């Protein structure tokens, strides 16, 4: 890493916090605070993404590079910082939040010429840590490492993960939120993205009437990431990207779990992998986030609406800079883009290459049928390609058996749907199986797989995490 040329366009372009004291506090009239990672006892490389490393022009790290990735060394040219932002959390304004345990080191130029930021999550306290310790545990860090790379290889816009470094230190966490905290091994994940700016970066400036900083941030983001756009059309393009992101989440059965506005990327990519999960039994109201179990605000089926609500909160923050009408046009564009994209995604999952009257209803009826008895979403969509297009109900259902949690349960609604689908698919012509297998993944990162890898790695065995990465990358 010492041979890299580091850049720091955000630090050079946006107003900095003039106070250099690294203690939790309210920050004003600034977009970030300069802060360095807190060194750890014994950094050790636990996982590395070879493919992302190749994209960045980085070889697998040796001992010196692990010191950097573990937060023990800052290289010449790096100007690390923690970003200031606010956000709506579970629908309520939470005030100042910020990077409480993430520190961006610098920017580098990837092999394709793109600018990529390197950010260490779990790198220590910042002025935005509030009462937290600034650290991360191996459990959550490996989950983020695996899922961000899984999403990338499934074709979903996302931040990525370059490395996972064990710190050699214990971190106290209440894993089950039951009042019984315990020591867990600490870790730091190096995240990579063109930008980690969130909706909340704009919101905190607007909420505090820091309009000069708001204007500077908007123009920086536009210049760096929305070349050729105005402020208004940048927002509209973000709405379009976010709508397509929601289509990707929904088509794969991915549930983010904590769609606060501070967890929404200004680039329209997936960011912050916390209590995420993947649909197993199809249930539009399912959420992997136990703290959201009662309200189900961020459940699978509500994600598209929440994303639009979050965009509306960003639009409010932009009102000092942009007229209301183009912002409303952006929100309308979001709805149109999502609705069209979701229709096309469902048709693609069914292997339908042409549009015919009744296709939308056919897709809706399938989703309704999946609630008849507990049915695995990923397996059903994948196994549907193996269904014969002629036969009895039993013959149509047979290839789908691995998707059924209760094999003996009657499925008259699904059987009726399969007959309708078979008739529609026969009219479609050849190529159905190939089309379906190209969009319906064979594997997703189910929670039990991630947990098995966590348990093994905590016990000193990295082989399961490595095997998962091998599957993910295929």
LOFINU-912722 format. One line per 2 residues: for each residue y, x, z of N, C-alpha, C. Coordinates in steps of 0.05 Angstrom, whole numbers. Each point is the difference from the previous one (the first is absolute). Layout:
// LOFINU-912722
Y/X/Z/Y/X/Z/Y/X/Z | ...
This chain:
// LOFINU-912722
-24/16/0/24/-16/0/25/17/0 | -2/25/8/24/17/2/12/5/-27
-16/-3/-22/11/5/-26/15/-24/-12 | -1/-23/14/13/-24/-11/30/2/3
13/-14/-18/29/-3/2/6/-28/11 | 12/-1/23/5/-26/13/28/-10/-7
3/-26/-2/26/-13/-5/4/-20/22 | 25/-9/3/8/-18/21/22/-18/-9
-5/-16/-21/22/-16/-11/10/-21/19 | -19/-12/15/9/-21/19/18/12/21
-8/22/12/16/13/20/28/8/-10 | 1/8/-25/25/10/-12/18/-23/-9
-12/-24/-4/15/-22/-12/9/-21/20 | -13/-2/23/5/-22/18/13/10/26
15/-18/14/13/9/25/-20/5/22 | 4/23/14/-18/9/21/11/-8/27
-18/-3/19/7/-3/28/12/27/10 | 25/-1/9/12/26/9/-11/10/26
-14/-17/15/-11/8/26/-27/12/-5 | -5/24/10/-25/14/-4/-19/-1/23
7/-15/21/-17/-2/24/-23/-18/-6 | -24/10/3/-24/-16/-6/-10/-15/24
15/-22/7/-8/-18/21/3/-28/-11 | -17/-19/9/3/-28/-9/28/-11/5
12/-11/-20/28/-10/2/7/-17/-24 | 22/-15/2/11/-14/-22/16/19/-17
-4/-2/-26/14/17/-20/18/-17/-16 | 24/10/-7/19/-16/-15/10/16/-24
7/-15/-21/13/11/-24/-16/24/-12 | -26/-4/-1/-17/21/-11/-25/-12/-12
-12/14/-19/-25/-9/-12/-24/15/10 | 5/23/14/-22/16/10/10/18/22
-19/12/14/6/20/20/-17/25/-6 | 13/23/0/-15/25/-3/-17/5/25
-26/5/-4/-18/4/22/-24/16/-10 | -11/17/16/-23/15/-9/-25/-10/15
-24/4/-13/-25/-8/13/-4/14/26 | -14/-13/19/-7/13/25/-27/14/-3
-1/26/5/-25/15/-4/-23/-12/16 | -24/5/-10/-25/-10/13/-17/24/8
-20/-5/17/-16/21/12/-17/15/-20 | -15/-15/-16/-20/14/-17/-4/-16/-26
18/2/-19/-3/-15/-25/-25/9/-16 | -14/-20/-9/-25/6/-15/-3/-21/-23
-5/10/-24/-2/-19/-23/-26/-16/3 | 3/-26/-1/-23/-18/2/-6/-14/-27
20/-4/-16/-5/-13/-26/23/8/-19 | -7/1/-26/19/8/-21/-6/-15/-25
21/-10/-14/-4/-13/-25/3/20/-23 | -22/8/-11/1/20/-22/16/-11/-23
-4/-25/-7/14/-11/-24/30/-1/4 | 8/-9/24/29/0/5/11/28/1
-16/18/12/9/28/0/4/11/-28 | -19/-6/-18/3/9/-28/25/-11/-12
5/-26/5/24/-13/-11/26/14/9 | -1/9/25/24/13/12/1/30/-6
-22/11/-12/-1/28/-5/-6/16/25 | -16/-12/19/-6/13/25/-30/5/2
-8/24/8/-27/6/5/-8/-9/28 | -26/-2/4/-9/-6/27/12/19/20
11/-10/22/17/18/17/-17/20/16 | 12/24/2/-11/20/19/13/-3/27
-5/19/17/9/-2/28/31/-3/2 | 15/15/-17/29/-2/2/10/-27/-8
-11/-11/-22/8/-27/-9/-7/-21/20 | -23/3/14/-7/-20/21/20/0/22
12/23/6/21/1/20/24/-17/-8 | 6/-1/-26/22/-17/-10/-8/-29/1
-24/-6/-9/-10/-28/-1/-5/-11/28 | -3/18/19/-3/-9/28/26/0/16
22/6/-13/26/-1/13/8/24/16 | -15/22/-2/5/24/15/19/19/-13
5/-4/-26/17/18/-15/16/-15/-21 | 26/6/-2/17/-11/-21/7/23/-19
-6/-4/-25/4/22/-20/30/1/-9 | 8/23/-9/27/3/-11/5/-20/-23
22/-13/1/6/-21/-20/-5/-28/9 | -17/-3/20/-4/-27/11/22/-7/19
9/-25/-1/21/-10/18/-10/-27/11 | -18/2/20/-14/-24/9/19/-20/14
-8/-25/-1/17/-22/11/-18/-24/7 | 11/-17/17/-11/-26/6/20/-21/-10
-9/-20/-14/18/-20/-12/7/-21/20 | 24/-11/-3/9/-22/17/-2/-26/-16
-13/-19/12/-2/-27/-13/-4/-21/22 | 4/-25/-8/-5/-22/18/-21/-18/-12
-1/-25/8/-19/-18/-13/-5/-26/15 | -10/-19/-16/-10/-25/12/-29/4/6
-8/-4/25/-28/3/8/-10/-28/8 | -20/-9/-14/-12/-27/4/22/-21/-1
19/4/-19/20/-20/-5/25/2/16 | 2/19/18/23/3/18/13/27/-3
27/1/0/14/25/-3/-5/17/24 | -9/25/-4/-7/18/21/20/22/5
22/1/-15/19/21/3/-9/27/-10 | 9/21/12/-7/27/-9/-29/6/6
-14/10/-21/-28/8/3/-1/30/-8 | -3/6/-26/0/27/-9/-27/14/2
0/25/-11/-24/16/1/-5/10/28 | -17/-14/15/-5/8/27/-21/21/4
-16/4/-21/-20/22/1/-5/12/-27 | 16/-6/-20/-2/12/-27/24/17/-5
-5/24/-11/21/19/-7/-4/9/-28 | 19/-5/-17/-1/9/-28/8/29/-1
-17/17/-13/5/29/-1/19/7/-22 | -6/-10/-24/16/9/-24/-11/-15/-24
11/5/-23/-9/-10/-25/-11/23/-17 | -21/-6/-16/-10/20/-19/-2/-13/-27
-2/16/-21/-3/-11/-27/-30/2/-7 | -12/-23/-7/-28/-1/-7/-5/10/-28
-25/2/-7/-7/11/-27/9/-17/-23 | 6/-26/5/10/-17/-21/30/-1/-1
13/16/17/29/1/1/13/-19/19 | -16/-17/13/11/-19/19/7/13/27
19/-11/14/8/10/26/-16/-15/22 | -13/15/17/-17/-12/21/9/10/28
2/-18/19/6/8/27/-25/5/16 | 1/20/17/-22/6/19/9/-9/28
-16/-17/12/7/-11/26/-24/3/19 | 6/10/24/-21/3/21/2/-24/19
-22/-15/2/-1/-23/18/-16/8/25 | 14/-2/23/-12/9/25/10/27/8
24/8/-11/10/27/3/18/4/25 | 2/-20/17/15/3/25/24/-19/2
13/2/23/22/-18/7/24/5/-18 | 15/-22/-5/26/1/-14/19/-18/16
25/-1/-8/19/-19/14/-8/-29/-3 | -19/-6/-18/-8/-27/-5/-27/-7/13
-10/17/18/-26/-4/12/0/-21/22 | 24/-8/9/2/-18/23/-18/10/23
-19/-16/9/-16/9/23/-26/12/-9 | -4/4/-26/-26/10/-10/0/31/1
-24/11/-5/-3/29/3/2/15/-26 | 4/-14/-22/3/13/-26/-25/10/-13
-23/-6/13/-25/10/-10/-17/-22/-13 | -21/9/-13/-19/-19/-12/-28/9/7
-19/-19/0/-28/7/7/-16/3/-25 | -22/14/3/-18/5/-22/-10/-27/-13
-5/-19/17/-10/-26/-9/18/-12/-21 | 26/-4/7/19/-13/-19/7/18/-23
0/26/5/7/19/-21/-21/2/-22 | -25/0/8/-21/0/-20/-1/-26/-16
6/-22/14/1/-26/-14/22/1/-21 | 23/11/7/22/1/-20/-8/19/-23
-11/23/7/-8/20/-20/-19/-13/-20 | -21/-13/9/-20/-12/-18/11/-23/-16
16/-18/14/8/-24/-14/21/5/-21 | 19/18/6/20/6/-20/-12/11/-26
-20/18/3/-13/11/-23/-18/-21/-14 | -13/-17/16/-16/-22/-11/18/-18/-17
23/-8/10/18/-17/-15/9/13/-26 | 7/25/2/8/14/-24/-21/-1/-22
-25/6/8/-21/1/-20/-9/-28/-9 | 9/-21/14/-5/-27/-9/23/-10/-18
20/17/-4/22/-7/-18/23/-14/13 | 2/2/27/21/-13/15/23/19/6
25/-6/-6/22/18/7/0/4/30 | 2/25/8/-3/7/29/11/27/6
8/4/25/4/27/10/-28/13/1 | -1/27/0/-26/13/0/-3/18/24
-24/11/4/-5/18/22/-12/26/-10 | 13/22/7/-8/26/-9/-20/13/19
6/-1/26/-16/15/19/-2/-15/27 | -21/6/14/-3/-9/28/-6/24/17
17/4/20/-2/24/17/-4/-10/29 | -21/10/12/-4/-4/29/19/17/16
11/-10/22/20/15/15/-12/16/23 | -24/-5/7/-12/13/24/11/-10/26
14/-23/-1/12/-12/23/-9/-29/3 | -1/-9/24/-7/-28/5/25/-18/0
-3/-24/-9/21/-20/0/-10/-24/15 | 16/-11/18/-7/-24/15/7/-25/-15
-20/-17/-5/5/-25/-14/-17/-23/12 | 11/-24/-1/-14/-24/9/-11/-13/-26
-24/9/-8/-10/-8/-26/-3/-30/-3 | -8/-14/21/-6/-29/-2/23/-16/12
21/12/8/23/-14/12/-9/-17/24 | -18/11/16/-11/-15/23/7/12/27
20/18/-1/8/13/25/-17/23/10 | -17/11/-19/-17/22/7/4/23/-19
22/14/3/5/23/-18/-20/22/5 | -5/16/-21/-19/22/2/9/22/-19
-10/24/5/7/23/-16/-16/-1/-26 | 14/6/-22/-12/2/-26/9/26/-13
-15/11/-19/9/24/-13/24/-5/-18 | 19/18/0/24/-3/-16/-3/11/-28
16/-10/-18/-1/9/-28/27/-4/-13 | 4/14/-22/24/-3/-17/-9/-4/-28
10/-20/-14/-5/-4/-28/25/7/-16 | -4/15/-22/22/6/-18/1/-22/-22
20/-16/1/4/-21/-20/17/9/-23 | -5/-11/-23/15/9/-24/9/-25/-15
25/0/-9/12/-22/-16/25/10/-12 | 9/-12/-22/26/6/-12/23/-6/20
-4/-20/17/20/-6/20/-13/-16/22 | 9/4/25/-9/-16/23/22/-19/9
20/-5/-17/22/-18/7/-12/-29/1 | 8/-15/20/-10/-27/4/23/-20/-1
-8/-26/-1/21/-21/2/17/5/24 | -12/8/22/14/3/26/21/21/0
-2/20/-18/21/20/-2/27/-12/-8 | -1/-21/-17/24/-14/-8/8/-20/22
-19/-12/12/6/-21/20/15/10/24 | -7/24/10/13/10/24/30/6/-6
5/10/-24/28/6/-8/16/-26/-3 | -11/-20/-13/14/-25/-3/4/-14/27
-20/1/17/2/-14/26/22/12/17 | 6/26/-3/20/13/15/26/4/-15
2/-14/-23/24/1/-17/8/29/-8 | -20/16/-4/5/28/-9/-1/0/-31
21/-11/-12/0/-6/-28/2/25/-18 | 14/20/9/1/25/-16/-28/13/-2
-14/1/22/-27/11/0/-19/-18/-17 | 4/-26/2/-17/-19/-15/4/4/-30
25/4/-8/6/4/-28/-12/27/-10 | 3/20/17/-11/27/-7/-30/-1/-3
-14/-14/18/-29/-2/-1/-8/-16/-25 | 13/-22/-6/-7/-16/-23/3/17/-26
21/15/-2/5/15/-24/-20/24/-2 | -7/11/23/-20/22/0/-27/-11/-10
-9/-22/11/-26/-11/-9/1/-8/-29 | 22/-11/-9/3/-8/-28/-1/25/-18
14/20/8/1/25/-17/-27/14/-1 | -14/1/23/-25/15/1/-24/-16/-10
0/-27/4/-24/-15/-5/3/-24/-19 | 24/-6/-7/5/-23/-19/20/9/-21
-6/22/-13/18/10/-20/5/-20/-22 | 25/-3/-8/7/-20/-21/5/-27/10
-3/-5/26/5/-26/12/27/0/15 | 10/-25/3/22/-4/18/-11/-7/28
17/-3/19/-9/-9/27/-15/-26/-2 | 11/-19/-16/-12/-26/-2/-27/1/-14
-1/14/-22/-25/1/-15/-21/18/14 | 9/19/17/-19/15/16/-15/-20/19
15/-18/12/-12/-19/18/-19/-18/-15 | 7/-9/-24/-17/-17/-16/-26/15/-8
3/25/-6/-24/16/-7/-18/3/24 | 12/4/24/-16/2/24/-14/-26/5
13/-23/-5/-14/-26/3/-24/-2/-18 | 4/9/-25/-22/-1/-19/-23/18/9
6/25/9/-21/18/9/-15/-11/25 | 16/-11/18/-13/-11/25/-18/-23/-7
8/-17/-19/-17/-22/-8/-26/10/-11 | 1/20/-17/-25/11/-11/-17/14/21
13/12/20/-15/11/22/-15/-21/15 | 13/-23/5/-14/-22/14/-23/-10/-17
2/-1/-26/-22/-7/-17/-23/19/4 | 6/26/2/-21/19/4/-14/-4/27
16/-4/21/-12/-4/26/-19/-24/0 | 10/-22/-12/-15/-25/0/-25/1/-17
2/14/-22/-24/1/-18/-23/16/13 | 8/19/17/-20/17/13/-8/-10/27
14/-20/11/-6/-10/27/10/19/21 | 21/15/-6/12/18/20/20/-15/17
-1/5/27/19/-12/18/14/22/16 | 26/3/-4/15/21/12/1/-2/30
5/-24/10/-1/-5/29/26/0/15 | 20/15/-10/25/1/14/23/4/-19
6/-22/-15/20/1/-22/29/-4/11 | 7/16/20/28/0/9/17/12/-21
26/-6/0/18/11/-21/2/30/1 | -5/12/24/0/29/1/-25/12/-11
-20/-16/-8/-24/9/-12/-1/-8/-30 | 23/-5/-12/2/-7/-28/15/23/-15
-13/10/-20/11/23/-15/21/-9/-20 | 21/16/-2/21/-5/-20/-9/5/-28
-24/13/-3/-12/4/-26/-20/-21/-8 | -6/-18/18/-20/-21/-6/-29/11/1
-5/19/19/-27/10/3/-10/-6/28 | -26/2/4/-11/-5/27/7/24/18
9/-7/24/9/21/19/-9/-9/28 | -7/20/16/-7/-5/29/-26/-15/3
-22/15/1/-26/-12/3/-7/0/30 | 5/-23/12/-6/-4/28/-25/-16/4
3/-25/10/-24/-17/5/-9/-15/-25 | -2/15/-22/-8/-13/-26/-29/-8/1
-8/-15/-20/-28/-7/-3/-5/-12/-28 | -25/-4/-7/-8/-12/-25/-15/-25/6
6/-21/-16/-15/-25/3/-30/6/-1 | -15/-11/18/-29/-1/-3/-7/-29/-6
-6/-16/20/-2/-29/-6/27/-10/-9 | 1/-15/-23/25/-9/-11/14/-19/19
24/6/9/15/-17/18/29/6/-3 | 15/-18/-13/29/6/-5/16/4/25
-10/-9/23/15/3/25/-9/24/17 | -16/17/-12/-10/23/15/21/22/2
2/12/24/16/24/4/-15/20/16 | 2/26/-7/-14/20/16/16/8/25
25/-10/2/18/8/22/-4/-18/24 | -12/10/21/-6/-17/23/25/-11/13
23/15/-2/25/-10/12/12/-23/-16 | -11/-5/-24/10/-22/-17/-21/-22/-2
-20/1/17/-22/-19/-2/8/-29/4 | 20/-5/17/8/-27/6/18/-11/-22
21/14/-7/19/-10/-20/-10/4/-28 | -16/20/-5/-11/7/-27/23/3/-20
22/10/9/23/3/-18/-7/18/-24 | -15/21/5/-6/19/-21/-28/-2/-11
-12/-23/1/-27/-4/-10/-1/3/-30 | -24/2/-10/-5/4/-29/16/-19/-18
-3/-26/5/12/-19/-18/30/-2/1 | 12/10/22/29/-2/3/15/24/-11
-14/21/-8/13/25/-7/20/-3/-23 | -6/-14/-21/21/-3/-21/26/-13/9
-3/-21/17/24/-12/10/16/17/19 | -14/16/17/13/18/18/15/22/-15
-12/10/-21/14/20/-16/26/-10/-11 | 0/-25/-10/25/-12/-10/20/-4/22
-9/-8/24/17/-3/23/13/27/7 | -16/21/0/11/26/6/20/9/-21
-5/-6/-25/20/6/-21/26/-15/4 | -2/-24/10/24/-16/6/16/13/22
-14/12/20/15/14/21/13/25/-11 | -13/14/-18/13/23/-13/24/-9/-16
-3/-23/-14/23/-10/-16/24/-6/18 | -5/-10/24/22/-5/18/14/26/7
-15/21/4/12/26/6/16/11/-23 | -7/-8/-24/14/11/-24/24/-17/-8
5/-23/14/22/-17/-8/27/13/1 | 6/20/17/26/14/-2/3/16/-25
-22/5/-15/1/17/-24/-5/-15/-25 | -14/-23/1/-10/-14/-24/7/-29/3
8/-13/-22/5/-28/-1/-25/-16/7 | 3/-24/11/-23/-16/9/-18/-8/-24
13/-7/-23/-16/-11/-22/-22/19/-10 | 6/25/-6/-22/18/-9/-21/5/21
7/-2/25/-20/3/21/-18/-24/0 | 11/-24/-3/-17/-24/-2/-17/1/-25
11/11/-22/-16/3/-24/-24/18/5 | 4/21/16/-22/18/7/-22/-15/16
8/-16/19/-20/-15/15/-15/-20/-17 | 14/-12/-19/-14/-18/-19/-18/15/-18
8/24/-8/-17/17/-16/-25/8/15 | 3/4/26/-24/6/16/-20/-22/-2
9/-25/4/-18/-23/0/-14/-3/-28 | 16/2/-21/-11/-3/-27/-20/23/-6
7/24/8/-18/23/-6/-26/-2/16 | 2/-8/25/-24/-3/16/-18/-22/-12
11/-23/-5/-16/-22/-9/-14/6/-26 | 14/13/-19/-12/7/-25/-21/22/4
7/20/16/-19/21/5/-25/-9/14 | 3/-18/19/-24/-10/15/-18/-16/-18
12/-16/-18/-16/-15/-19/-17/19/-18 | 14/21/-9/-14/19/-18/-21/16/15
6/6/26/-20/16/15/-25/-17/5 | 4/-25/7/-24/-17/4/-16/-4/-25
14/-3/-23/-14/-2/-25/-16/26/-6 | 13/22/6/-14/26/-5/-24/3/18
2/-9/25/-23/2/18/-23/-17/-10 | 6/-21/-15/-21/-17/-11/-9/9/-28
12/21/-10/-8/10/-26/11/-15/-23 | 21/-16/4/11/-16/-21/22/15/-15
-5/5/-25/19/16/-16/21/-17/-13 | -7/-26/-5/19/-18/-13/8/-21/20
23/-13/-5/10/-21/17/-7/-27/-11 | -13/-16/16/-8/-27/-9/10/-20/21
6/-25/-9/7/-21/20/-23/-3/20 | 8/-2/25/-20/-4/21/-7/26/14
9/23/-10/-8/26/12/12/2/29 | 25/-9/3/12/2/26/-15/-17/20
-8/-24/-8/-15/-18/18/-27/12/6 | -13/13/-20/-26/12/4/2/22/22
21/16/-1/4/21/20/5/-12/28 | 17/-21/1/5/-12/26/-25/-12/12
-16/-12/-17/-25/-13/10/-19/21/11 | 0/24/-12/-17/21/11/9/8/28
26/4/4/10/7/26/-6/-21/21 | 2/-25/-9/-7/-22/19/-30/0/6
-16/6/-20/-29/0/4/-9/23/19 | 15/22/0/-7/22/17/4/-6/30
15/-21/6/4/-8/28/-22/-19/9 | -18/-9/-18/-21/-19/6/-19/11/21
-10/24/-4/-15/15/20/9/29/-3 | -3/16/21/11/27/1/-11/17/-23
18/9/-17/-8/15/-24/17/25/-2 | -12/23/-5/14/25/-2/16/1/-26
26/4/2/18/-1/-23/-6/22/-20 | -2/25/10/-4/23/-18/-27/-2/-14
-21/-6/15/-27/-1/-11/-3/-23/-20 | 12/-23/7/-2/-23/-18/12/6/-27
25/11/1/13/6/-25/-15/20/-17 | -12/20/13/-15/21/-14/-26/-12/-11
-14/-15/16/-27/-10/-8/2/-22/-21 | 23/-13/-1/4/-22/-19/-5/10/-29
6/26/-5/-5/10/-27/-30/0/-7 | -17/0/20/-29/0/-5/-12/-28/-3
16/-20/3/-10/-28/-1/-7/-7/-29 | -24/-11/-5/-6/-10/-27/17/-24/-7
5/-4/-25/17/-22/-9/-16/-25/-7 | -26/1/4/-18/-23/-4/-20/0/24
-8/-24/8/-21/-1/21/5/-22/20 | -18/-2/19/2/-20/21/21/10/21
7/-18/18/18/9/22/-11/24/15 | -26/-1/5/-12/22/15/2/26/-16
-4/-1/-26/2/24/-17/28/10/-2 | 20/-18/0/28/9/0/8/13/26
-11/-11/22/8/9/27/-14/26/7 | -24/5/-11/-16/22/9/14/28/0
14/7/-22/12/27/1/22/3/20 | 10/-23/11/22/1/19/-10/2/29
-26/-1/4/-11/-1/27/11/21/19 | 4/25/-9/11/21/19/27/-7/11
14/-18/-12/27/-8/9/-1/-22/21 | -23/-12/5/-2/-22/18/-8/9/28
16/-6/20/-7/8/28/-22/-18/11 | -2/-24/-9/-22/-18/9/-15/-8/-26
-22/13/-5/-14/-4/-25/-11/-28/-3 | -6/-13/23/-12/-27/-1/20/-22/-3
25/5/4/20/-21/0/3/-13/-28 | 1/-27/-2/4/-13/-26/28/6/-11
1/2/-26/25/7/-13/5/-18/-25 | 0/-26/4/4/-18/-23/26/4/-14
22/6/14/26/3/-12/0/25/-18 | -12/22/11/-1/25/-16/-18/-4/-24
-23/-13/4/-19/-4/-22/13/-16/-23 | 16/-21/7/14/-15/-20/20/17/-15
14/17/16/19/18/-13/-13/19/-19 | -23/11/8/-14/19/-17/-8/-13/-27
-7/-25/0/-6/-13/-25/25/-2/-18 | 22/-7/12/25/-1/-15/8/28/-11
-3/19/17/7/28/-8/-18/10/-22 | -26/-6/2/-19/9/-21/8/-12/-27
7/-25/0/9/-13/-25/25/14/-11 | 19/6/17/24/13/-9/-6/28/-10
-17/15/14/-6/27/-7/-16/2/-26 | -17/-20/-5/-14/-1/-26/19/-2/-23
21/-15/4/20/-3/-22/17/25/-4 | -1/18/20/17/24/-1/-11/21/-19
-26/1/-4/-12/21/-17/-8/24/16 | -8/22/-14/-10/24/13/21/16/15
-9/18/16/18/18/14/7/-8/29 | -11/-23/8/8/-10/27/-8/20/22
-24/10/0/-10/17/22/18/25/2 | 5/13/-23/16/24/1/28/-6/10
12/-22/-8/27/-7/9/0/-5/30 | -20/-14/10/-1/-6/29/-4/25/17
-18/17/-9/-6/24/15/24/20/0 | 18/-3/-19/23/18/-1/21/-8/20
0/-25/10/21/-9/18/-11/-8/28 | -26/-5/2/-11/-8/26/-15/24/12
12/12/21/-12/25/10/-28/-5/13 | -17/20/-3/-26/0/13/3/5/29
19/17/8/4/7/28/30/-2/7 | 4/-9/24/27/2/13/-4/13/27
22/10/12/-3/14/25/-2/-19/24 | -24/-10/4/-4/-19/21/4/14/27
9/-16/20/6/11/26/-23/15/13 | -24/-11/-4/-23/13/13/-6/28/-12
6/3/-26/-3/26/-13/20/20/11 | 25/-9/2/20/17/11/-7/8/29
-10/-19/16/-6/5/28/-23/20/2 | -20/-3/-18/-22/20/1/10/28/-6
18/2/-19/12/27/-6/16/10/23 | 15/-18/14/15/9/23/-18/10/22
-21/-15/6/-19/7/21/-12/28/-6 | -8/3/-25/-13/26/-7/20/23/2
25/-4/-10/19/21/1/8/7/28 | 3/-20/17/6/5/28/-23/16/13
-24/-3/-10/-23/16/10/-3/27/-14 | 19/6/-17/-1/26/-13/-14/1/-27
-7/-23/-11/-15/-2/-25/18/-12/-22 | 11/16/-19/17/-10/-21/-14/-11/-24
-27/1/0/-15/-6/-25/4/-29/-9 | 1/-19/19/2/-28/-8/28/-5/-12
21/11/12/26/-3/-12/1/12/-28 | -13/23/-3/-1/12/-27/-15/-16/-20
-22/-13/9/-15/-17/-18/16/-25/-7 | 14/-11/19/17/-23/-6/22/8/-21
12/23/4/20/9/-20/-13/3/-27 | -24/10/-2/-14/2/-25/-3/-26/-14
-8/-21/15/-3/-27/-11/27/-11/-8 | 20/4/17/27/-10/-5/11/11/-26
-4/25/-5/11/13/-23/-14/-7/-26 | -23/-13/2/-15/-9/-24/8/-28/-8
